[in-house]
């Protein structure tokens, strides 16, 4: 259930490369790996579920230096 990132959810193809979501199982793995098993903040979970595999908002910089 997306509650915070409504605009991002509504515009999955705003760039020539569409957003690529990741599933709940992968989010749980990331929480184990990077957050000691603690749940990520809601907004981060939403971002990952909408565009965790690729997001045009986060892809910037010369030569993929982000």
Secondary structure, DSSP 8 states (H G I E B T S, - for coil): --SS-HHHHHTTTSSSS--B---HHHHHHHHHHHSTT----HHHHHHHHHHSSB-TTT--SGGG--
